[in-house]
């Protein structure tokens, strides 16, 4: 018989598809809901469509947290990480305490996971902490956080997250008025995205 479709084949049928998300919710298929929503959040964060990511997080984050259970799954890790990044950016733009609470929740969860497996979670925790310090105006600790996150991403071979950390560090330094340093980080981000295979994303940064 025909081989069963792979994970990516299944996901591609649901990506950005509100009808399938609605059906998954009706069927109480929480695992599928989380996959669909996480893909949407991550893609919107990577392509800087923060307004779209914000709507998804605000509408569905508590629902998934409530029903997904306490088991650590790879998709839950990705959702927590990207949702935390959304939260801190939204806080900087709106000063809405809801977003700070969401970001701090992501950090606390990531700290627990880092204690259990430093290799997989350290760089994510450090980047979220850098974004937190950026959000509260502690630029010295934010600078250190971006630096440590980049070291950890390279050491643990998370190329995509190294790209994201470089890009966010570029925006941070641009905000500080350090245009030359920001440009250096952005060039590194582009190189990392290209190496990762995210050519379309890299093009948007040039």
N, C-alpha and C positions, 0 to 999 in steps of 0.2 A: 504494500500500500504506500500512499504518499507519506513522507515524513511530516511530523507535527510541526506547525509553524513555530519559529523561535520567539523569544521574548520581544525582540525589537519589532518583529512582524505584527505581533498583537498590539503593542503600544502604538505603532504608527496608525492603526485604525481608530484609535481613541484620542490622539493628540489634538488639543484645541477643539474638541467636539463636545459641545454642550449637551447634545441629545444623549450621547453615550454616558456622559457624566450623570445626567438625570436618571437614566436607566439603572446605572450602578447604585445610585442612592436609593432608588425605589426597591431594588433587590437586596439592599443592605450589604452590598459587596464592598466593605470598607477598604479592603486591600486594593481593589481596582480603583476606587475613588482616590486613594492616596497616590497611586501611580500616576493617574491622569493629572491630578492637581500639582504634584511635585514637578512633573515635566513642564507644565505651564509656568509655574513659578520660576524654575531654573532658567528656562529659555528667555523669559521676560527679563530676568535679572541680567543675564549675560548680554542681551541686546539692549539693555538700559531702557526697557519699557516699564519703568518703575510704577507708573500709574496703573498699568494692568496687573502687575504683580501685587500691588497694594490691595486692589479689589479682591483678588483671590484669597490672599492671606486673611484679610478682615472678615470675609464671608465664611471661609471654610476651616481656618486653622483650629479654632476651638472644637469644632465638630469632629475633626480627625483626631485631635488629641484625646478627646473624650471616648471615642469608640475604637481606636486602633489598638488599645491594650499596651502593656508594659514591655513587650518583647522588642529588643533592638533589632531593627531590620535596616538593610542598606538604604531602602527608599526613605525611611524615617530619618536617617542621618542626613541625607541630601536635603530633605524638606526642612529640617530644623536649621541647617546651615544657611540655606538660601533665604528662608523666612527671616532669620536673624539679620541678614544683610539688608533685606527690604525694610525691616523695622527701624534700624538705625538711620537709614537714609530718609525715611518718612518722618522720623522724629526731628531730624535737622531741618526739614522743610516746613513742618507744621507745628513743632513744639507740643504735639499731642501726647500726653502721658501714656496713652494706650500703647503707642509704639515703643516707648522706652521700656514699658513692662514686658512687651513681647520680646524685645531684644535681650533684656536681662534674663528672661526665661530660657532663651536659646543658649546663652552663655552658661547658665547653671547646669543645664542638661549636658552641654559639651564638656564642661569641667568634670562631671561624673564619668562620662565616657572616656575622657583623656586619662583619668586615673586607672581605668580598666585596660585601656590599650593606647598608650602614648603614640605609637606609630601612626595609627589611623586618624586620630582626632586632634593632636596637638596643634597642627598648623591652622585648623579651622577655628579652634578656641582662641588662638592668638590673633587671628584676623578679626574675629568678632570683638575681642577686647580692644583692638586698635580702633575699630569703628565706634565702639562705645566711648573711648577717650576723645576721639574726634568730636563726637556728638556733645560732650559736656565741656569742650574747650580746653581739655588738658593736652595740648599739642606735644609736649615733651614725651609723655607716656604713649601717645598715639604714634609718634615717630618711631619709638622703640618697638611698639607692637607690630607695625608694618614690617620693620626690619627682621624681627624674630620670626614672624609668620613666613616671610620669604625664605629665610634660612631653613625652617622646618619643612616647607613645601618642597624645596630642592632636595633636602636630605632624605625625605620620605617618598620622593618621586611622584608627587601629585602635580603634574604639569598644568592641568586645567586650573587648579587652585593657585598655582604660582602665577599664572597669567592674570587671574582675577585680583590677587593681592597686589601685583604690579600696577594694574589699572586703577585700583582704589587708592593706592599710594600716590599715583600721579594726580588724581583729583584732589587728594588731601593737600599735597604740596602746592598745587595750583591755587587752592583756596588761601594758602599762606602767602601767596605772591611770589613763590619760588619757581618761576617759569622754566628755567634751565633744568633744574632737578626734576620737575614734573615731566618734562620732555624725555629725560633719560628713562624714567620709570615707564612711560608710555611706549617707548621704543622696545623696552624689554617685554612689555605686555604683548605687543604685536608679534614679536619673535616667538614667544611662548604659545600664543594662539595659533600661529602658523605651524609650529612643530606639533601641536595637538591635532591639527587638521581642521581647525575652525577658520577656514579661509575667509568666509563671508564676514565673520566677526572682525577678523584682523583688518579687512578692508574698511570697515566703518571707523576705525581708529586712525587711519592715515590722513 
